[in-house]
Amino acid sequence: MSSRALASAVAVAGVAAAVAVAVLWPQARPAIDPVALGARLELRLREQAAGLTARVTTLAELPRLADAVATDEATVRDLTREELALVPRPGETITIAQLFRDGRAAPLLVLPAGATAESPAGRETQVRVRGPALVLSRTARIVPRARADELTGLLTASWLVDTGDLASELLQAGAGRLEVAGASLSFGAAAGLPSAVVPVRLPAGEAQLYVYGEGASPRPYLVAAVLALLSLLAAWRLRQAPALPATAPLPAPEPPLATVTPLRPLADVGRIGRYALVRLLGLGGMAEVFLARAEGEAGFGKLVALKVLQPFFARQQPVVDLFLDEARLASALDHPNIVQIHDLGKASDQYYIAMEYVDGADLSQLITAASARGQLVPVPVALALLRRICDGLHAAHTAAGPDGHPLGLVHRDVKSANIYVSRNGAVKIGDFGIAKASHAIRASRTEIGQVKGTPGYMAPEHRLGLPVDHRADLYGVGAVAYELFSGKPINLDLAIMIERGTQGWPHLPPLRTLREDVSVALDAVVARALSYERDDRFPDCAALEAALAQLAAHLGIADDKEIGRWASGLTPDKRSSGERLSSTP
């Protein structure tokens, strides 16, 4: 081929490639939505600020504190925890101080022991960066019973903000940085210019969230233009070059590209202790859940769900304590409707919980799958599911510790995503990660104002940071019931509570207006479970289960086989043949 012909071919090929790049190259999509991430951070801060306000206000009104604040440091320090009813939760610092009329302040008590006294934060909740954490602080005044003309008391509490899930999202996308009052909180190593800067409204003030990651890229016209220009330049150089002699040897072929080795299956990637990983089942804010095979002597093998704390959080003791609490609490429960705990351990730097593997899906996934097909959950199936949930929760609420004392356990995060339905119809309650016990396993009767859970399913008293009992879980069952019968996600959060008030709560259309096969009596049972005032709900989950049983006698009773057929019809079988064989020891 002559130089002129070769040049023409190069020019045509280059322009064609440039056009293809401009037209066909897919646009890069952002790994995260910075605005949505900022909105979730705002909501998180607003929610935790509401809980902190409730806790500080409640503590400041304790009668014993009104007596103590007028005494001296030694007297307050000698008071027992029971007398003061003050036990800081993980990540919390409480400071009690005297404020004299001349402006002097004198700390009386700092909890936990050895912590640094918190400076008064004022009546508004303050957000600040402290070390590698984001902290909320708020102060309330304590009116002393004596010496009121000399001084007043101050109670300041600070909470670490749980940003684990948001941090994970930022780290997966690249990095992030939050600037608050001149201080920065970094998530990963940020380099170069941020791809997005999002203002974040704080309870008092404003912050800036800088996101370093992939953003939406424009169509690569610049790349196409450069490619076309280079091809035209190459063509011009070829036209200027002398023709190749006819006997010139052909250039040596380029070596072939190296063959890309496919990724190994997850089962071959590694193991944790005596557990061989099979595949990833789910990824949460703080932990990953794997399908794993417990291996023992003589070829013994059993499938388990292995919950592994992510390394980032394994270095944070409050998170580790919460993770271990989940296993300790759930291991004390033995009931067919509660996910069983087999093992708790640490291998190298990895904390894990080995749990019963439920071969199926969680209830949230099943409801979503049914809705996508335009189906509603059959009333008999929904009633059967709810009755089993009530049975499991009642067993948890009435469980006792090894010493025979009641645990006083409250799950506090009853929602459809924490209820698992197997292919054979078994119904299991899991994820006791934020459960609360009044027993020594977790002495939390004084955790006034602590707000942890899923807002849409939380009872109003829980949502406001007030003390909760087993009736908060009963409210969660009511929320799950409404979702089951309506097929729609439920959202009963603080914003709705503030905007619409308590009259007409829970501000949801009656179920009988959404489907014809829901009776007035069934609608009334669900509405009672969702009552704003806890005293208006059923006294316990056993009473709710009895009411559901009466309804089932008239509306239809579904057994485990019928539940299994319903769940299997909505869930694709993801098991490999190896998994099926290994599920039997």
MOBELPE-V16684 format. One record per residue. N is the residue number from 1. PHI is phi in degrees with one decimal (NA if undefined). NEAR is the number of other ideal C-beta (glycine too) atoms within 8 Angstrom. Layout:
n=N phi=PHI near=NEAR
n=N phi=PHI near=NEAR
//
This chain:
n=1 phi=NA near=4
n=2 phi=-73.9 near=6
n=3 phi=-61.4 near=11
n=4 phi=-65.1 near=7
n=5 phi=-65.9 near=8
n=6 phi=-64.1 near=10
n=7 phi=-63.4 near=13
n=8 phi=-62.2 near=9
n=9 phi=-63.7 near=9
n=10 phi=-63.5 near=12
n=11 phi=-62.4 near=12
n=12 phi=-63.5 near=8
n=13 phi=-63.9 near=9
n=14 phi=-66.4 near=15
n=15 phi=-65.1 near=11
n=16 phi=-62.0 near=8
n=17 phi=-64.0 near=10
n=18 phi=-62.8 near=13
n=19 phi=-63.1 near=9
n=20 phi=-63.1 near=9
n=21 phi=-61.3 near=12
n=22 phi=-66.4 near=11
n=23 phi=-93.6 near=6
n=24 phi=-99.5 near=6
n=25 phi=-62.1 near=10
n=26 phi=-68.2 near=4
n=27 phi=-77.1 near=8
n=28 phi=-72.4 near=8
n=29 phi=-103.0 near=6
n=30 phi=-66.2 near=12
n=31 phi=-69.3 near=8
n=32 phi=-139.6 near=12
n=33 phi=-101.3 near=6
n=34 phi=-59.1 near=12
n=35 phi=-65.7 near=8
n=36 phi=-64.7 near=8
n=37 phi=-64.0 near=15
n=38 phi=-63.1 near=12
n=39 phi=-65.1 near=8
n=40 phi=-68.1 near=9
n=41 phi=-65.6 near=13
n=42 phi=-59.0 near=11
n=43 phi=-62.7 near=8
n=44 phi=-59.6 near=12
n=45 phi=-66.2 near=14
n=46 phi=-65.6 near=10
n=47 phi=-65.0 near=11
n=48 phi=-69.3 near=13
n=49 phi=-64.7 near=12
n=50 phi=-64.4 near=13
n=51 phi=-65.6 near=14
n=52 phi=-64.3 near=15
n=53 phi=-60.7 near=12
n=54 phi=-63.0 near=14
n=55 phi=-66.7 near=13
n=56 phi=-62.7 near=15
n=57 phi=-62.2 near=10
n=58 phi=-65.8 near=12
n=59 phi=-62.6 near=15
n=60 phi=-65.2 near=12
n=61 phi=-95.2 near=6
n=62 phi=-63.9 near=10
n=63 phi=-57.6 near=6
n=64 phi=-64.1 near=10
n=65 phi=-70.3 near=14
n=66 phi=-62.2 near=13
n=67 phi=-78.0 near=11
n=68 phi=-67.4 near=13
n=69 phi=-67.3 near=15
n=70 phi=-92.4 near=12
n=71 phi=-96.2 near=8
n=72 phi=-112.4 near=6
n=73 phi=-61.3 near=9
n=74 phi=-63.3 near=6
n=75 phi=-64.9 near=9
n=76 phi=-64.2 near=13
n=77 phi=-65.4 near=8
n=78 phi=-80.4 near=5
n=79 phi=-67.1 near=9
n=80 phi=-78.4 near=5
n=81 phi=-62.8 near=8
n=82 phi=-64.6 near=5
n=83 phi=-68.7 near=7
n=84 phi=-87.9 near=11
n=85 phi=54.9 near=9
n=86 phi=-124.9 near=9
n=87 phi=-131.3 near=10
n=88 phi=-65.1 near=9
n=89 phi=-80.1 near=8
n=90 phi=-55.6 near=8
n=91 phi=85.5 near=6
n=92 phi=-108.4 near=10
n=93 phi=-125.5 near=12
n=94 phi=-122.2 near=14
n=95 phi=-124.5 near=14
n=96 phi=-113.4 near=15
n=97 phi=-140.1 near=13
n=98 phi=-103.9 near=11
n=99 phi=-116.8 near=11
n=100 phi=-84.6 near=10
n=101 phi=-63.1 near=6
n=102 phi=-84.1 near=4
n=103 phi=98.2 near=6
n=104 phi=-71.5 near=6
n=105 phi=-123.9 near=10
n=106 phi=-132.6 near=8
n=107 phi=-64.6 near=10
n=108 phi=-107.5 near=13
n=109 phi=-154.1 near=10
n=110 phi=-127.4 near=14
n=111 phi=-124.5 near=11
n=112 phi=-71.9 near=7
n=113 phi=-58.6 near=5
n=114 phi=92.1 near=4
n=115 phi=-74.9 near=8
n=116 phi=-80.7 near=5
n=117 phi=-60.7 near=8
n=118 phi=-83.6 near=13
n=119 phi=-74.4 near=5
n=120 phi=-54.4 near=10
n=121 phi=-98.0 near=12
n=122 phi=92.9 near=8
n=123 phi=-73.2 near=5
n=124 phi=-91.5 near=8
n=125 phi=-69.7 near=12
n=126 phi=-101.0 near=11
n=127 phi=-117.3 near=14
n=128 phi=-149.4 near=10
n=129 phi=-95.1 near=12
n=130 phi=-129.4 near=6
n=131 phi=63.3 near=4
n=132 phi=-92.2 near=3
n=133 phi=-135.4 near=9
n=134 phi=-103.0 near=13
n=135 phi=-127.1 near=12
n=136 phi=-103.9 near=15
n=137 phi=-134.7 near=13
n=138 phi=-152.0 near=17
n=139 phi=-123.5 near=12
n=140 phi=-128.3 near=11
n=141 phi=-87.0 near=9
n=142 phi=-111.8 near=13
n=143 phi=-83.7 near=8
n=144 phi=-73.0 near=13
n=145 phi=-78.4 near=7
n=146 phi=-132.0 near=6
n=147 phi=59.7 near=7
n=148 phi=-64.7 near=10
n=149 phi=-80.0 near=4
n=150 phi=-101.2 near=6
n=151 phi=-153.3 near=12
n=152 phi=-135.4 near=11
n=153 phi=-100.1 near=17
n=154 phi=-128.5 near=15
n=155 phi=-121.4 near=15
n=156 phi=-116.8 near=15
n=157 phi=-123.8 near=15
n=158 phi=-129.2 near=12
n=159 phi=-122.7 near=12
n=160 phi=-76.9 near=10
n=161 phi=-80.5 near=12
n=162 phi=-78.2 near=7
n=163 phi=-114.0 near=9
n=164 phi=-58.8 near=11
n=165 phi=-68.0 near=9
n=166 phi=-67.0 near=11
n=167 phi=-63.2 near=11
n=168 phi=-60.7 near=11
n=169 phi=-64.9 near=10
n=170 phi=-65.1 near=16
n=171 phi=-67.3 near=12
n=172 phi=-67.8 near=7
n=173 phi=-85.0 near=13
n=174 phi=155.9 near=13
n=175 phi=-162.9 near=14
n=176 phi=-155.6 near=17
n=177 phi=-150.4 near=13
n=178 phi=-115.6 near=15
n=179 phi=-105.2 near=10
n=180 phi=-130.0 near=14
n=181 phi=50.2 near=7
n=182 phi=84.0 near=4
n=183 phi=-109.9 near=8
n=184 phi=-119.9 near=8
n=185 phi=-119.2 near=12
n=186 phi=-102.5 near=9
n=187 phi=-120.0 near=10
n=188 phi=83.2 near=10
n=189 phi=-90.8 near=5
n=190 phi=-88.0 near=12
n=191 phi=-140.2 near=5
n=192 phi=74.5 near=5
n=193 phi=-89.1 near=3
n=194 phi=-68.5 near=10
n=195 phi=-81.4 near=11
n=196 phi=-158.7 near=9
n=197 phi=-125.8 near=8
n=198 phi=-119.7 near=11
n=199 phi=-72.0 near=9
n=200 phi=-122.1 near=13
n=201 phi=-80.5 near=5
n=202 phi=-94.1 near=11
n=203 phi=-54.1 near=11
n=204 phi=-142.5 near=8
n=205 phi=113.7 near=8
n=206 phi=-146.3 near=7
n=207 phi=-129.8 near=12
n=208 phi=-124.3 near=10
n=209 phi=-104.8 near=15
n=210 phi=-101.9 near=12
n=211 phi=-110.4 near=16
n=212 phi=-113.0 near=13
n=213 phi=-175.8 near=13
n=214 phi=-71.3 near=10
n=215 phi=-110.1 near=8
n=216 phi=-68.1 near=7
n=217 phi=-98.2 near=7
n=218 phi=-68.4 near=6
n=219 phi=-58.2 near=6
n=220 phi=-75.9 near=10
n=221 phi=-65.4 near=8
n=222 phi=-63.2 near=6
n=223 phi=-61.6 near=9
n=224 phi=-63.1 near=12
n=225 phi=-64.2 near=9
n=226 phi=-63.0 near=8
n=227 phi=-61.9 near=12
n=228 phi=-64.1 near=11
n=229 phi=-62.7 near=8
n=230 phi=-64.5 near=9
n=231 phi=-66.4 near=15
n=232 phi=-67.1 near=11
n=233 phi=-64.6 near=8
n=234 phi=-63.2 near=12
n=235 phi=-64.3 near=13
n=236 phi=-64.5 near=9
n=237 phi=-65.8 near=8
n=238 phi=-66.8 near=11
n=239 phi=-65.0 near=9
n=240 phi=-81.8 near=5
n=241 phi=-77.3 near=7
n=242 phi=-67.1 near=4
n=243 phi=-66.9 near=6
n=244 phi=-73.4 near=6
n=245 phi=-65.8 near=5
n=246 phi=-62.4 near=4
n=247 phi=-93.9 near=4
n=248 phi=-64.2 near=6
n=249 phi=-67.4 near=4
n=250 phi=-68.4 near=4
n=251 phi=-62.5 near=4
n=252 phi=-62.9 near=4
n=253 phi=-65.3 near=4
n=254 phi=-67.2 near=4
n=255 phi=-61.6 near=4
n=256 phi=-65.0 near=4
n=257 phi=-65.1 near=4
n=258 phi=-63.5 near=4
n=259 phi=-68.5 near=4
n=260 phi=-78.4 near=4
n=261 phi=-78.6 near=4
n=262 phi=-63.6 near=4
n=263 phi=-62.9 near=4
n=264 phi=-70.3 near=6
n=265 phi=-61.4 near=7
n=266 phi=-58.1 near=10
n=267 phi=-62.2 near=8
n=268 phi=-95.0 near=5
n=269 phi=-70.3 near=7
n=270 phi=175.5 near=4
n=271 phi=-146.3 near=7
n=272 phi=-125.4 near=11
n=273 phi=61.4 near=7
n=274 phi=-92.6 near=6
n=275 phi=-108.7 near=15
n=276 phi=-91.2 near=8
n=277 phi=-74.8 near=14
n=278 phi=-103.9 near=11
n=279 phi=-162.3 near=9
n=280 phi=-78.9 near=9
n=281 phi=-96.1 near=7
n=282 phi=-169.9 near=6
n=283 phi=-130.0 near=5
n=284 phi=-107.8 near=8
n=285 phi=-67.7 near=6
n=286 phi=-121.4 near=10
n=287 phi=-142.4 near=11
n=288 phi=-110.7 near=10
n=289 phi=-117.0 near=12
n=290 phi=-112.4 near=14
n=291 phi=-79.2 near=13
n=292 phi=-135.4 near=14
n=293 phi=-114.4 near=11
n=294 phi=-78.4 near=14
n=295 phi=-111.2 near=8
n=296 phi=-136.8 near=7
n=297 phi=-71.8 near=4
n=298 phi=56.7 near=4
n=299 phi=76.2 near=4
n=300 phi=-62.6 near=9
n=301 phi=-151.0 near=10
n=302 phi=-144.3 near=9
n=303 phi=-77.4 near=12
n=304 phi=-136.2 near=15
n=305 phi=-96.5 near=14
n=306 phi=-105.5 near=15
n=307 phi=-93.7 near=11
n=308 phi=-118.9 near=12
n=309 phi=-70.2 near=14
n=310 phi=-64.4 near=10
n=311 phi=-54.3 near=8
n=312 phi=-58.9 near=10
n=313 phi=-91.1 near=13
n=314 phi=-65.7 near=12
n=315 phi=-93.9 near=5
n=316 phi=-108.8 near=8
n=317 phi=-58.3 near=6
n=318 phi=-58.6 near=9
n=319 phi=-70.1 near=12
n=320 phi=-61.0 near=12
n=321 phi=-60.4 near=9
n=322 phi=-63.4 near=11
n=323 phi=-63.7 near=15
n=324 phi=-69.0 near=10
n=325 phi=-58.0 near=12
n=326 phi=-56.9 near=13
n=327 phi=-67.8 near=11
n=328 phi=-64.9 near=10
n=329 phi=-68.0 near=15
n=330 phi=-67.1 near=15
n=331 phi=-68.0 near=8
n=332 phi=-80.8 near=10
n=333 phi=-108.9 near=12
n=334 phi=-130.8 near=4
n=335 phi=-153.3 near=9
n=336 phi=-63.3 near=5
n=337 phi=-104.6 near=11
n=338 phi=-128.9 near=14
n=339 phi=-60.1 near=13
n=340 phi=-84.5 near=8
n=341 phi=-100.3 near=12
n=342 phi=-96.7 near=8
n=343 phi=-160.2 near=9
n=344 phi=-136.8 near=10
n=345 phi=-164.9 near=8
n=346 phi=-141.0 near=7
n=347 phi=-120.0 near=7
n=348 phi=57.5 near=4
n=349 phi=-106.5 near=5
n=350 phi=-110.0 near=11
n=351 phi=-88.3 near=11
n=352 phi=-143.1 near=16
n=353 phi=-125.9 near=12
n=354 phi=-95.0 near=15
n=355 phi=-121.2 near=14
n=356 phi=-57.5 near=10
n=357 phi=-89.2 near=9
n=358 phi=-99.4 near=12
n=359 phi=-79.8 near=8
n=360 phi=177.9 near=11
n=361 phi=-153.6 near=11
n=362 phi=-81.4 near=11
n=363 phi=-64.8 near=14
n=364 phi=-62.0 near=9
n=365 phi=-64.0 near=10
n=366 phi=-67.8 near=15
n=367 phi=-64.4 near=13
n=368 phi=-63.1 near=8
n=369 phi=-64.0 near=11
n=370 phi=-65.2 near=12
n=371 phi=-63.6 near=10
n=372 phi=-62.4 near=6
n=373 phi=-93.4 near=7
n=374 phi=73.6 near=4
n=375 phi=-108.4 near=7
n=376 phi=-107.8 near=7
n=377 phi=-67.3 near=14
n=378 phi=-56.5 near=9
n=379 phi=-56.9 near=12
n=380 phi=-59.8 near=12
n=381 phi=-66.6 near=12
n=382 phi=-61.5 near=12
n=383 phi=-63.8 near=15
n=384 phi=-64.9 near=15
n=385 phi=-60.2 near=15
n=386 phi=-65.2 near=14
n=387 phi=-64.3 near=12
n=388 phi=-69.6 near=10
n=389 phi=-62.6 near=15
n=390 phi=-61.1 near=14
n=391 phi=-60.8 near=12
n=392 phi=-64.4 near=15
n=393 phi=-67.5 near=16
n=394 phi=-62.6 near=12
n=395 phi=-62.7 near=12
n=396 phi=-67.4 near=15
n=397 phi=-65.8 near=12
n=398 phi=-103.2 near=7
n=399 phi=-68.6 near=11
n=400 phi=-119.9 near=8
n=401 phi=-81.9 near=12
n=402 phi=-57.5 near=4
n=403 phi=-86.6 near=5
n=404 phi=89.1 near=5
n=405 phi=-79.8 near=7
n=406 phi=-60.4 near=9
n=407 phi=-75.2 near=13
n=408 phi=61.9 near=8
n=409 phi=-77.7 near=13
n=410 phi=-129.2 near=13
n=411 phi=-64.4 near=13
n=412 phi=72.5 near=13
n=413 phi=-144.2 near=14
n=414 phi=-74.1 near=15
n=415 phi=-155.7 near=13
n=416 phi=-63.1 near=11
n=417 phi=-73.0 near=9
n=418 phi=-103.6 near=12
n=419 phi=-120.3 near=16
n=420 phi=-114.0 near=14
n=421 phi=-121.6 near=16
n=422 phi=-89.4 near=13
n=423 phi=-68.9 near=10
n=424 phi=-94.5 near=8
n=425 phi=94.3 near=14
n=426 phi=-71.9 near=10
n=427 phi=-119.4 near=15
n=428 phi=-130.5 near=14
n=429 phi=-96.1 near=15
n=430 phi=-129.5 near=12
n=431 phi=58.3 near=7
n=432 phi=-89.8 near=12
n=433 phi=-63.9 near=9
n=434 phi=-118.7 near=9
n=435 phi=-62.1 near=16
n=436 phi=-122.2 near=11
n=437 phi=-125.1 near=13
n=438 phi=-92.6 near=9
n=439 phi=-84.0 near=11
n=440 phi=-66.8 near=5
n=441 phi=-57.5 near=10
n=442 phi=-150.7 near=10
n=443 phi=-76.8 near=9
n=444 phi=-115.6 near=11
n=445 phi=-63.7 near=7
n=446 phi=-101.1 near=9
n=447 phi=-80.6 near=9
n=448 phi=-67.8 near=11
n=449 phi=86.8 near=15
n=450 phi=-74.0 near=10
n=451 phi=-121.0 near=14
n=452 phi=-139.3 near=7
n=453 phi=149.3 near=10
n=454 phi=-106.2 near=8
n=455 phi=-50.9 near=11
n=456 phi=-62.9 near=11
n=457 phi=-109.4 near=14
n=458 phi=-84.2 near=15
n=459 phi=-63.3 near=11
n=460 phi=-54.5 near=11
n=461 phi=-65.8 near=10
n=462 phi=-67.9 near=14
n=463 phi=-63.6 near=13
n=464 phi=-91.2 near=11
n=465 phi=79.2 near=15
n=466 phi=-90.1 near=10
n=467 phi=-58.0 near=6
n=468 phi=-122.4 near=11
n=469 phi=-131.2 near=7
n=470 phi=-60.8 near=10
n=471 phi=-71.8 near=13
n=472 phi=-67.2 near=15
n=473 phi=-67.4 near=14
n=474 phi=-61.1 near=15
n=475 phi=-61.5 near=18
n=476 phi=-60.3 near=15
n=477 phi=-62.7 near=16
n=478 phi=-61.6 near=14
n=479 phi=-65.7 near=15
n=480 phi=-64.2 near=16
n=481 phi=-61.4 near=13
n=482 phi=-62.2 near=14
n=483 phi=-65.8 near=13
n=484 phi=-62.1 near=14
n=485 phi=-77.1 near=16
n=486 phi=-88.2 near=10
n=487 phi=74.8 near=11
n=488 phi=-118.9 near=6
n=489 phi=-60.5 near=5
n=490 phi=-107.9 near=11
n=491 phi=-145.0 near=7
n=492 phi=-118.7 near=14
n=493 phi=-89.4 near=10
n=494 phi=-64.0 near=11
n=495 phi=-61.7 near=6
n=496 phi=-66.5 near=10
n=497 phi=-61.0 near=13
n=498 phi=-70.8 near=6
n=499 phi=-72.0 near=6
n=500 phi=-106.5 near=9
n=501 phi=77.3 near=7
n=502 phi=-94.7 near=7
n=503 phi=-68.4 near=5
n=504 phi=80.3 near=6
n=505 phi=-59.6 near=12
n=506 phi=-96.1 near=8
n=507 phi=58.0 near=7
n=508 phi=-123.8 near=8
n=509 phi=-61.2 near=5
n=510 phi=-55.6 near=8
n=511 phi=-59.7 near=13
n=512 phi=-67.4 near=11
n=513 phi=-86.0 near=5
n=514 phi=-100.9 near=9
n=515 phi=-152.2 near=9
n=516 phi=-75.5 near=4
n=517 phi=-88.4 near=6
n=518 phi=-96.4 near=11
n=519 phi=-80.1 near=10
n=520 phi=-61.8 near=6
n=521 phi=-65.0 near=7
n=522 phi=-64.8 near=14
n=523 phi=-58.2 near=12
n=524 phi=-67.5 near=8
n=525 phi=-64.9 near=13
n=526 phi=-64.9 near=13
n=527 phi=-63.1 near=11
n=528 phi=-66.4 near=11
n=529 phi=-62.5 near=14
n=530 phi=-96.0 near=14
n=531 phi=-59.7 near=11
n=532 phi=-65.1 near=7
n=533 phi=-86.1 near=6
n=534 phi=-62.5 near=11
n=535 phi=-68.0 near=4
n=536 phi=-86.9 near=7
n=537 phi=-83.8 near=14
n=538 phi=-63.6 near=11
n=539 phi=-64.9 near=5
n=540 phi=-162.3 near=11
n=541 phi=-71.0 near=15
n=542 phi=-65.5 near=8
n=543 phi=-67.5 near=9
n=544 phi=-65.0 near=14
n=545 phi=-62.4 near=13
n=546 phi=-64.2 near=8
n=547 phi=-65.6 near=10
n=548 phi=-67.2 near=13
n=549 phi=-63.7 near=9
n=550 phi=-62.1 near=8
n=551 phi=-65.6 near=13
n=552 phi=-63.7 near=13
n=553 phi=-62.0 near=7
n=554 phi=-101.3 near=6
n=555 phi=-98.8 near=11
n=556 phi=120.4 near=8
n=557 phi=-113.4 near=8
n=558 phi=-103.2 near=11
n=559 phi=-95.7 near=8
n=560 phi=-60.4 near=8
n=561 phi=-63.1 near=8
n=562 phi=-67.4 near=12
n=563 phi=-61.8 near=15
n=564 phi=-63.0 near=12
n=565 phi=-63.6 near=9
n=566 phi=-63.7 near=13
n=567 phi=-67.0 near=15
n=568 phi=-65.0 near=10
n=569 phi=-69.6 near=6
n=570 phi=-106.3 near=10
n=571 phi=-121.9 near=12
n=572 phi=-66.3 near=3
n=573 phi=-80.3 near=6
n=574 phi=-95.1 near=3
n=575 phi=-74.8 near=7
n=576 phi=-86.8 near=5
n=577 phi=-62.8 near=6
n=578 phi=-62.3 near=6
n=579 phi=-67.1 near=11
n=580 phi=-63.2 near=8
n=581 phi=-67.3 near=7
n=582 phi=-80.6 near=10
n=583 phi=-72.7 near=9
n=584 phi=-104.8 near=4
n=585 phi=-58.5 near=4
//
